[in-house]
Amino acid sequence: MFKELTEINSRPRPFEFYTAEDLWADEHTSKKMLEYHLNESIDVSSRNAAFIDRSVSWIAGRFGLDSRSGVLDLGCGPGLYANRLAAMDISVTGVDFSKRSIDYAVSRAAENNLKARYFHRNYLEFESDRRFDLIIMIMCDFCALSPDQRKTMLKKFRGLLKPGGKILLDVYSLNFFDQREESTAYERNHMDNFWSPHEYYCFINAFKYTDEKVTLDKYTIIESERTRVVYNWLQYFTPQSLKREFEENGLLVEEIYSDVCGRDFDAGSPEFAVVAGA
C-alpha cells in the first residue's frame, strides 16, 4: 500500500504524460463533459451562454465576417461558437477530439440548415486544403498543450491561414497561476461519478511548477477492475511570453484583450486573449 500511495502522490515532469483521450474520448466522461458544455449558466467546459453570445457578436464585427468568410474553430466542442457563427451565414469548420460533441454539433447544424462542417479529429493532426480568414481556439485550449505541441499548433496555424488571415485565442495569465495552490484530496465517486458510472475512489493531486509556470491536476481513479491516471496540464503566460512564443514560430501578436469579447486588456485579469497573424 505504501508503494501505491507513493506513486499516486508522485510529481511527474511538466507535460511528461498526455492523456487527453481519457478525458475527451472516453464514452462516460465525454457524456459528462457534454452535459457541462450544454449547461448554459456555468463556465465549465464552455463559458456561459450570455458570454458566448457577446463573444460571437464581437468576433463577427472585429474581423468583418460575412458570407464570404471562412472560420476554423479548433476545439469546437458541441459547436456553441461555430453554430452561432454559421447562423450569421458565415462558413465555419469545426474540429474536436470528442465524437460525442461533434455528433451534437452536426445534429444541431442540420436541424437549422447551417453552413457548418465538422470533423472528429485531434486538432494537432488536422489537415485541410482549405485556407481560412480566421482561426479561433477558445476556452484556453492552447494552455493544455505541451511546448512541442504548441509549436506544432502554431506551424499548423500558419499553414491554414489565408494571406492576411488572423488567429484569435485566449490563455491563462500569471495572475491565475499565482492564485493556484498545491493540494492533495481524496473523494469517493469524485464530481458525482464524473470519471465512471461505477463505484470508484479518486485521488486528486494539484501540483505547481514555479519555474515553468505550469500546473497539473492529476487524477488517480481506482475502480474494482482497473486503475487509471488522468493528467490535466495548464501552461500560464504573460503577454510578453506569449508574444515571444508566437514570434519564434513565425507569427506576430497584433492585439491583446482581457477576453474573447474584446474587453480592454487588464493586467490583473486571470486570462487574456490575443489577435495574431503571419
N, C-alpha and C positions, 0 to 999 in steps of 0.2 A: 504493500500500500504506500509506503514512504516513497518508493521509486516512482510510482504512478503520480503521486501528488507533486513530486519534484518536476516531473515532465509537464504536468498541467500548468504549473506556475513558471515554467522556463520562458526566458525572453529571447526570441529569435532575432536575427539581424534584420535591419529595415528591409522590407519587401522580400524577405527570404522565401516566403511561400505565397502562392497566388491561388485562391480558392473561390473565385467569382462564380464558377459554375454551381458550387454548393448553395450559393445564395439565390441566384437568379434562374437556374435551370432545374433545380430540384422540384419535383411535382408538388410537394406540400408547401415548401417555403415560397415558391413562385405564386401560389394561390394566395398566401398571406400577404405577400408584397403587393399583389394586385389590389387586394382589399384596402391596403393603406393608400395606394395611388388614387383609388376612387373615392376615398373619404374626403369630400371637398372642404371640410372645415379644419383639417390639420395639415401640418408641414412635415409629413413623414413620407419618404419615397418621392413624393411630388409636393410642391408647395400648394397652399390652399387655392381654391378656385378664384377668389377675388384677386389674388396676386397674379395668377396666370392670365386672367383677363386683361389686367393693366399691362402686364409684360408683353403680351401678344400685340396689343394696340400700339405700345411704344415701339416694338421691333418693326412692325409694318411701316410705321411712319418714319422712324430713324433711317431705315435702309431703303425707303422708297419702293416697297414691294408692291407688285401688281400682277396681272395675269401673265405677263411675260417673264416673271421672276421664277428662279428655281432655288429652293431651300433644301438643305440636307440637315436633318435632325438626328444627331448621333446620341444614342442612349435615349431614344424617344419614348420608352415605356409604352403605356397604352394609348399614346397619341394625343395627350392632353394639349400640347403645343401644336403638334403637326396638324391635327384635325381642325383646330381653331384657325390656323393659317390657311388651310385648304378651303375652309368655309368663306374665306375672303377672295377666292378664285386664284390663289397662289399655288403653283405646282410644288408639292412637297414630297420628299423621300425620307422615310423614317427607317432607322436601323436600331435593333435592340437584341440583346442576348437572351431575353426571356420569350419563349414561344407563346406562353400564356398571354403576356402583354401584347405581343404582336397580333395574335389572333383577335384580341379585343379591339385593337386599333383598326384592323382590317374590317371587322364587322360593323363598327360604327361609321367608318368611311363609306362602306357600301350602302348602309341604311340611308345615308344623307347625300349619296351621289357626289362624294368629294373627290377632288383631283389629288389623291394621295396614294403613294406606293410604299409598301412596307417590306422589309427584309429581316428575316430571323437570322441574325448573324452577330458574331463578336465584332464590334466596330474596328478593332485592331486589325481585322482580316478583311474588311470590306473593300471591294474594288468596284469601280464603275467607269464606263466610257463617258458618262455624262459629267459636265462641269457645272458648278453651282455658283450663284450670285452670293449666297450666304450659307455658311455652315454654323450651326448652333450646337453647343454642348452645355446643357443646363443642369442645375442641381449639384454643381461642384463635382461632376464625374471625373474631371481632369485630375482632381486631387487623389483619386483612388488608384491611379496608375503609378507604377514604379518609374524611376528616371529613364530606364531603357524603353519602357512602354510609351512614355511621354515623347521621347524622340521619334519613335515610330509614328505616333499620332500626329505630331507636328509635320513630319515629312508627308504623311497622308493628306493633311490639310492642304499643303502646297499643291499636291497633285490633283486635288479635287476642285480647287477654286478656278473660276473663270478669271481672266485678266481683270484686275480691278475688284475682284470679289473680296468679301470680308468674312471674318470669323468673330463670333460672339460666344464667350464662355465666362463662367464665374468660378471663383475659387475661395477657399477659406483663408482668412488672414492670420497673421501672427497674434492679433488681439484675441482671436478664438483659441489659438494654441496656448496662450498664456493662461486662459481660463480652465483648460483641461488639467485634470489631476490623475495621478496613478491610483489605482484601486483594485481590490480583489473582492469578488462576490460569488455567492453560490445560491442557486434557486432551483426549486423543483418546477418542471414544466414552464420554464422561463418565458415571459411575454405571452402568457395564455396559449401555450402549446404552439408557439411560433415555429419551432425547429422540427417538430414531429407531431403526428396525430396520436402517437403512443406515449406512454409514460417515459419520462427521462429526467435526468439531472444535468444542470448546466453550470459550469464554472466560467465566470466572466473575469478576464484579466485586462485591465486598461494600462497600457504602457506608454510612456513618453520618451522620445529620443531627442534630447535637447539640442545636440549638435546638428542633427539632420532636419529638425523642425518637422518631425513625423510623429503620429500617434498610431497605436494599434489597439483595437478591441479584439481580443482573442476569446473565442467561444469554444469550449470543450463540451461536447454534447454526448452524454453517456446514456445509452439505451440498453435494454437487456441483451440485445443481439449484436450491438455494434457501438463503437466509439468513434467520433469524428471531430475534427477541429476546423473551425472556420476563422479566417483572418480578415479583418476589416481594416485596411490601412488607409491613412489620410496624410497627404502632404500639405503643408501650410506655406503661404507665400507672403512676401511684401510686394508692392508694385515693382520695386527695383529687381527683386529676384525673378519675378515672372517675366519682366521685360528682357532680362539677360538671357533667360532660357529660350524665349522666342527668338531673340536676335541670333543666338548661337545656332539656331536651326532655320535661319533664313526668313524669319517673319518679323514684322515690326508692329509693336503695340502702339496704336494711334490715339486711343481714348480710354479713360478709366472712369468707372462709375461705382456707386456703392452697391448696385444690384442690377439685375436684368430688366428692371423697369425704368432704367435711365436716371435714377436718383443721383444727385450730385455726389461726388466722391467725398466720403467722410473718413478721415484717417483712423477713427475709432471704431469703424464698422467691423463686425465679425467675419465679413466676407466682402469681396468686391468683384466687379465684372470688367472685362476688357473687350475692346474692339481692336482687331488686328487685321493686317493684310500682308501680302507678299511684297 
